[in-house]
Amino acid sequence: MAKAPPESTKTSLRQRLRAHAADRWPQLATVDVRYHGVFAYVSATLPDGRVQPLCRLRYGSSASTWGFAIYLASNDSYQDSTLPNGMRAGSPQDALDCACGLYLNDPTAWIQPPKS
């Protein structure tokens, strides 16, 4: 059974998501992360002040790979989901891109760059 992420991982996750959002999603005012046990709940504040829940990440003892669940506005819950690369876990940045692609209506977020 996985334990809650250590404080250093929480800080790192928050910094990584905010830096990625600043580069890829400049239309977001902020990206916020709150924690409950093994879960990190990611939301964004839009320029008009509205808060949009995006996804839930599940810590599994690795700071670089997290389980992914998309936020479902239709029933105010999270659903375990698959990232565009077909995996159920991945980098926090991939999870942010997937969720923002949906909620900001930008399907280019789901296009995987060719592997070198």
Buried (B, 14 or more C-beta within 10 A) or exposed (E): EEEBBEEEBBEBBBEBBBEBBEEBBEEBBEBBBEBEEBBBBBBBBBEEEEEBBBBBBBBEEEBEBBBBBBBEEEEEEBEEBEBBEEEEBBBBBBBBBBBBBBBBEBEEBBEEEEEE
